[in-house]
Amino acid sequence: VCGVEALKAFSAHFIKPHKPATTKGTVEELERRVSTLRMQLKEAEMELDRLRKGKRVL
């Protein structure tokens, strides 16, 4: 089974149909996405700082 729609269709064969843990747009989901984006931003900023420092040394 590949993809969300296929999983939903396939889940009809089970006793309980597929229900995602969180739906897109919930506060929890948005908080999780914001947290992930903040971590990615920090990592990108650290990498940028490393590259800038490397350029100065050369």
Z-matrix of the N, CA and C atoms (Angstrom, degrees):
N
C 1 1.456
C 2 1.525 1 107.20
N 3 1.323 2 116.21 1 123.93
C 4 1.469 3 121.29 2 -179.70
C 5 1.517 4 109.83 3 -122.42
N 6 1.311 5 117.13 4 126.41
C 7 1.454 6 121.55 5 176.48
C 8 1.512 7 112.76 6 96.60
N 9 1.308 8 114.36 7 156.69
C 10 1.461 9 121.55 8 -176.46
C 11 1.520 10 111.34 9 -66.75
N 12 1.328 11 116.86 10 -44.75
C 13 1.464 12 119.80 11 -178.02
C 14 1.527 13 110.69 12 -63.63
N 15 1.330 14 117.10 13 -41.31
C 16 1.461 15 120.63 14 178.31
C 17 1.525 16 110.48 15 -64.17
N 18 1.310 17 116.90 16 -39.58
C 19 1.460 18 120.76 17 178.25
C 20 1.520 19 110.98 18 -64.17
N 21 1.326 20 116.33 19 -42.67
C 22 1.465 21 119.79 20 178.05
C 23 1.522 22 110.77 21 -61.43
N 24 1.327 23 116.97 22 -43.82
C 25 1.467 24 120.64 23 179.75
C 26 1.526 25 110.36 24 -65.29
N 27 1.326 26 116.70 25 -43.10
C 28 1.459 27 121.18 26 -178.91
C 29 1.524 28 111.53 27 -67.60
N 30 1.328 29 116.62 28 -32.61
C 31 1.462 30 120.25 29 -176.16
C 32 1.522 31 112.41 30 -66.90
N 33 1.326 32 118.36 31 -13.71
C 34 1.468 33 120.76 32 177.08
C 35 1.523 34 110.81 33 -62.91
N 36 1.326 35 117.49 34 -19.50
C 37 1.463 36 121.79 35 179.12
C 38 1.530 37 112.26 36 -76.53
N 39 1.298 38 117.31 37 -11.72
C 40 1.452 39 121.34 38 -179.56
C 41 1.524 40 110.27 39 -94.50
N 42 1.320 41 116.34 40 170.09
C 43 1.465 42 121.06 41 -179.54
C 44 1.523 43 110.39 42 -64.74
N 45 1.324 44 116.69 43 -43.37
C 46 1.462 45 121.49 44 179.09
C 47 1.526 46 108.54 45 -112.57
N 48 1.319 47 118.95 46 131.24
C 49 1.467 48 119.89 47 178.15
C 50 1.526 49 111.57 48 -69.05
N 51 1.315 50 114.84 49 158.67
C 52 1.471 51 121.00 50 -179.48
C 53 1.521 52 110.87 51 -63.03
N 54 1.316 53 115.61 52 128.84
C 55 1.458 54 121.80 53 173.87
C 56 1.521 55 106.79 54 -133.19
N 57 1.328 56 117.42 55 120.47
C 58 1.467 57 118.56 56 -179.97
C 59 1.527 58 111.22 57 -62.92
N 60 1.333 59 116.15 58 151.15
C 61 1.464 60 121.07 59 -179.22
C 62 1.520 61 110.54 60 -60.31
N 63 1.314 62 116.47 61 -43.39
C 64 1.461 63 120.85 62 175.98
C 65 1.519 64 107.98 63 -134.23
N 66 1.295 65 115.19 64 146.65
C 67 1.457 66 118.97 65 177.77
C 68 1.517 67 108.88 66 -96.12
N 69 1.304 68 115.51 67 149.62
C 70 1.464 69 119.82 68 -178.84
C 71 1.513 70 108.94 69 -62.69
N 72 1.310 71 115.54 70 132.08
C 73 1.449 72 119.98 71 178.89
C 74 1.519 73 113.19 72 104.64
N 75 1.332 74 117.74 73 -8.39
C 76 1.456 75 118.85 74 177.33
C 77 1.523 76 108.94 75 -73.94
N 78 1.301 77 115.83 76 159.18
C 79 1.466 78 120.74 77 179.56
C 80 1.525 79 110.09 78 -58.62
N 81 1.325 80 117.15 79 -43.61
C 82 1.459 81 120.67 80 -178.11
C 83 1.527 82 110.93 81 -62.07
N 84 1.331 83 116.43 82 -43.97
C 85 1.462 84 120.36 83 -179.56
C 86 1.524 85 110.70 84 -64.46
N 87 1.310 86 116.70 85 -43.78
C 88 1.463 87 119.90 86 179.53
C 89 1.521 88 111.39 87 -65.45
N 90 1.334 89 117.42 88 -39.44
C 91 1.465 90 120.44 89 177.15
C 92 1.523 91 110.43 90 -62.83
N 93 1.319 92 116.99 91 -40.54
C 94 1.461 93 121.75 92 178.98
C 95 1.532 94 110.03 93 -64.27
N 96 1.321 95 116.86 94 -43.62
C 97 1.468 96 120.85 95 179.49
C 98 1.527 97 111.09 96 -64.32
N 99 1.336 98 116.98 97 -42.59
C 100 1.465 99 121.02 98 178.87
C 101 1.526 100 109.97 99 -62.70
N 102 1.323 101 116.64 100 -42.78
C 103 1.458 102 120.77 101 179.36
C 104 1.526 103 110.69 102 -61.33
N 105 1.321 104 116.56 103 -44.68
C 106 1.462 105 121.09 104 179.10
C 107 1.521 106 110.69 105 -62.38
N 108 1.322 107 116.66 106 -44.63
C 109 1.464 108 120.40 107 179.64
C 110 1.524 109 111.57 108 -63.81
N 111 1.329 110 117.48 109 -37.79
C 112 1.470 111 120.48 110 178.14
C 113 1.524 112 110.78 111 -63.59
N 114 1.338 113 116.28 112 -42.59
C 115 1.464 114 119.76 113 178.63
C 116 1.525 115 110.45 114 -63.71
N 117 1.340 116 116.80 115 -43.17
C 118 1.463 117 120.19 116 179.17
C 119 1.523 118 110.86 117 -63.21
N 120 1.324 119 117.34 118 -38.92
C 121 1.463 120 121.35 119 178.55
C 122 1.527 121 110.60 120 -64.22
N 123 1.336 122 117.25 121 -44.41
C 124 1.468 123 120.41 122 178.94
C 125 1.522 124 110.83 123 -60.70
N 126 1.339 125 116.35 124 -43.13
C 127 1.462 126 120.20 125 179.63
C 128 1.526 127 110.64 126 -63.68
N 129 1.325 128 117.28 127 -41.99
C 130 1.465 129 121.17 128 179.46
C 131 1.524 130 110.67 129 -65.48
N 132 1.337 131 117.23 130 -39.99
C 133 1.464 132 120.64 131 178.49
C 134 1.522 133 111.15 132 -65.30
N 135 1.337 134 116.89 133 -39.64
C 136 1.460 135 120.30 134 178.09
C 137 1.530 136 110.39 135 -64.53
N 138 1.325 137 116.74 136 -42.57
C 139 1.460 138 120.90 137 178.53
C 140 1.529 139 110.60 138 -63.37
N 141 1.314 140 116.91 139 -41.35
C 142 1.466 141 121.46 140 177.77
C 143 1.526 142 110.64 141 -62.11
N 144 1.326 143 117.04 142 -43.65
C 145 1.470 144 120.68 143 177.55
C 146 1.526 145 110.86 144 -60.75
N 147 1.345 146 116.36 145 -42.78
C 148 1.467 147 119.95 146 178.95
C 149 1.527 148 110.51 147 -61.73
N 150 1.328 149 116.59 148 -43.33
C 151 1.463 150 119.99 149 -179.97
C 152 1.522 151 111.36 150 -65.94
N 153 1.322 152 116.74 151 -39.99
C 154 1.470 153 120.14 152 178.92
C 155 1.527 154 110.84 153 -64.49
N 156 1.317 155 117.07 154 -42.68
C 157 1.467 156 120.95 155 179.41
C 158 1.519 157 110.15 156 -65.27
N 159 1.313 158 116.71 157 -37.97
C 160 1.465 159 121.05 158 178.18
C 161 1.512 160 111.72 159 -63.69
N 162 1.323 161 117.70 160 -37.13
C 163 1.464 162 121.55 161 179.62
C 164 1.522 163 110.56 162 -67.48
N 165 1.327 164 117.32 163 -38.19
C 166 1.465 165 121.15 164 -178.07
C 167 1.524 166 111.09 165 -65.80
N 168 1.335 167 116.33 166 -37.23
C 169 1.459 168 120.79 167 -178.32
C 170 1.514 169 109.98 168 -65.76
N 171 1.315 170 118.03 169 -39.27
C 172 1.459 171 121.52 170 -179.70
C 173 1.481 172 108.34 171 -68.47
